Amino acid sequence: MPENLPWRTVWVTGASTGIGREIVLQLAAAGVKVAASARSAERLAGLGGNVLAVPLDVTDASSTRTAVDLIESKLGPVDLAIFGAGTYAPVDVNSINPADFAHMMTTNYMGVVNCLAALAPRMTEQGRGHISWIASVAGYAGLPKAAAYGPTKAALINLAESLYPEFRRQGVRISVINPGFVETPLTAQNDFEMPFLMKADEAARRTIEGLASGRFEVAYPRRFAAILKFARLLPYPLFFKLIDKAILK
Ligand SMILES: NC(=O)c1ccc[n+]([C@@H]2O[C@H](COP(=O)([O-])OP(=O)(O)OC[C@H]3O[C@@H](n4cnc5c(N)ncnc54)[C@H](OP(=O)(O)O)[C@@H]3O)[C@@H](O)[C@H]2O)c1
């Protein structure tokens, strides 16, 4: 963890469990003022008295605007926002349910867009700030079981690439966090072996370090991210051969 973190006030969504929770705990321990959001007020309360709990559902745009008002009135301007609220369910190709796909897109993608729309005007007005969101290495290329989840994460990577240049001209940084497999309630449902599985506190540490370093993309574990990026560049016959061998077996 870098000694002097460059933020006074940070807002984290998806903060009640998993990676988001660990990020909140590590930032608060480093003396940063943190606002933590998720739907479960009870779990947010468990983060401790020095964290501002701001329960919300990211799919409700008006509640994200209310949250920004509350956070800035209590803690001052947000220097960094990490949008991590997300959900995952594996897809069975023989029972494709459009409602599951819509739910994941609404939470993972529109949830970020709602929070971004609520916060970005405050930052552009001041000409400073940093907004980041958690996509996934699953957004690099289509992977088995991830037919509903992967497209939401590909969309989030594309969103960050699309927004970065124009926000930068207004003094606001956009970045994207792409974790591999991390041990959290989200991955507990996976019944397959997860390569390079990482603990949530380690993922949080790498996230904070990466964001402080100023990179556009914070991806970890590095080797796993590099393998998947390389796979994405392969011609499709080779790509699908690799998926068959490495994942479906
Ligand atoms: N674990 C991994 O291997 C992995 C890998 C790559 C990317 N990611 C991404 O990292 C992020 C965090 O995942 P995690 O693994 O830490 O999972 P997690 O422990 O299940 O955390 C998900 C968080 O999102 C919140 N959330 C879900 N729906 C919400 C909604 N509608 N409104 C507000 N908050 C909502 C949950 O809290 P409530 O239920 O209290 O609302 C929880 O705090 C997700 O975006 C996930 O896709 C995870």
The ligand as an ORCA input file, in Angstrom:
! r2SCAN-3c Opt
* xyz 0 1
  N     -14.915    -12.094     -7.376
  C     -14.379    -12.116     -8.586
  O     -13.722    -13.113     -8.992
  C     -14.526    -10.950     -9.528
  C     -13.731    -10.932    -10.683
  C     -13.862     -9.865    -11.551
  C     -14.720     -8.833    -11.272
  N     -15.485     -8.881    -10.134
  C     -16.397     -7.766     -9.892
  O     -16.044     -7.134     -8.684
  C     -17.198     -6.509     -8.110
  C     -17.327     -6.965     -6.663
  O     -17.564     -8.354     -6.695
  P     -17.276     -9.330     -5.471
  O     -16.617    -10.511     -6.032
  O     -16.664     -8.604     -4.358
  O     -18.774     -9.792     -5.165
  P     -19.727     -9.683     -3.910
  O     -18.996    -10.020     -2.657
  O     -20.938    -10.464     -4.276
  O     -20.067     -8.119     -3.862
  C     -21.015     -7.515     -4.677
  C     -21.400     -6.216     -4.026
  O     -22.334     -5.530     -4.862
  C     -23.443     -5.120     -4.081
  N     -24.613     -5.031     -4.950
  C     -25.144     -5.990     -5.736
  N     -26.231     -5.522     -6.381
  C     -26.379     -4.229     -5.983
  C     -27.320     -3.210     -6.285
  N     -28.343     -3.420     -7.126
  N     -27.171     -2.001     -5.703
  C     -26.151     -1.762     -4.842
  N     -25.230     -2.683     -4.519
  C     -25.351     -3.902     -5.085
  C     -23.551     -6.186     -3.004
  O     -24.206     -5.733     -1.835
  P     -25.764     -5.882     -1.494
  O     -26.156     -7.278     -1.828
  O     -25.798     -5.541     -0.034
  O     -26.445     -4.861     -2.343
  C     -22.086     -6.386     -2.683
  O     -21.643     -5.379     -1.797
  C     -18.370     -6.912     -9.007
  O     -18.628     -5.877     -9.928
  C     -17.859     -8.139     -9.713
  O     -18.506     -8.344    -10.954
  C     -15.400     -9.903     -9.243
*
